[in-house]
């Protein structure tokens, strides 16, 4: 009986320790990536953000124009921070992203942090777009301040021929290099200034040397 | 007797895990991390969203939650920080539970990535892993589950990678930080924790250092 008890203790101890070590406590819910091979090597993948549905939060000042609509906070130095859910080209939410734009002096630049659970984090940087670039494009298309508008305006950041740079990232994206463009396609503006449309982050990456 | 023994063994195993020093606080060096960004929670959190039970409530009320299947275990924050000289900074931070989590040698690991902007200086990324087990053990397990009192204030180093030295990687993005790399460590001080009110008074510090700027043409 004593030997049986001791055997039970050892089994219980070993079971708990084995569970602590080997049970997959975290299993990511990931969906297949939709990448395509590009002709000169590397792979292309486009991430999509739908406005206004995927917009989580924004912090920024007046200089950001319509993009600061509903800002949770005004930021010093005209920094604009935007946070979104991100979808694959099939329209399924696969991650979250943050975009920071700092227009001040020599520090001028824009940076994206793109996080896809189960796949990793991708880092993207580029030149900062001019202040109110989107507002100016909409004005050129006939939108008047304070009024609702519908139509289609397409703005590409960074401005061609410049491309944004991909700086690699973590896990699946570690060691990747490449370029990206972000295309804002605005199809409407509400009376209060809420943007409707999409942002497409088109990436082309190769494995770094 | 076998079942009774197995129960005793399982309890002993759980006690061993609870006291397991291999999954204790991180030991990332901070003595060479010359810059510090500080913040207090929850005041500094402009936005915090996730889809977990309301142990840490979302902010502000009504913010879009991360309810979709692929992101529902993640958390996203927008945090206002300040340098030691009082200069403001702002950070987007994403936490995702890591597949590296195991309770024998690693701990409860979350991928912990930041995009930090210091106005007028530029932006940088902090790519880290944090072990939240030490905090969870002292609060959720000890206080909420075992009904012990929280012995605070207590300090924690959560950072547990991704760099080989147990610190987080810093990757410069724009401005003065572009093309630079470095290391970072995050420390917390928790003043109090109760079953009823949860965390009370959490201050944190993100310390980092960047490699020196190299002149053009220098090796």
Interface residues (C-beta under 8 A of the other chain):
Chain A: X1 X4 X5 X6 X7 X8 X9 X10 X11 X12 X13 X14 X15 X16 X17 X20 X21 X22 X23 X24 X25 X26 X27 X28 X29 X30 X31 X55 X56 X57 X59 X72 X73 X75 X76 X77 X78 X79 X81 X83 X85 X92 X93 X94 X95 X96 X98 X100 X102 X104 X105 X106 X107 X108 X109 X110 X111 X112 X113 X115 X116 X117 X118 X120 X121 X123 X125 X128 X167 X168 X169 X170 X171
Chain B: X1 X2 X3 X4 X5 X6 X7 X8 X9 X10 X11 X12 X13 X14 X16 X17 X46 X47 X49 X60 X63 X64 X66 X68 X69 X70 X71 X72 X73 X74 X76 X78 X80 X88 X90 X92 X94 X96 X97 X98 X99 X101 X102 X103 X104 X105 X108 X111 X113 X114 X115 X117 X119 X120 X121 X122 X123 X125 X127 X162 X171 X173 X174 X175 X176 X178
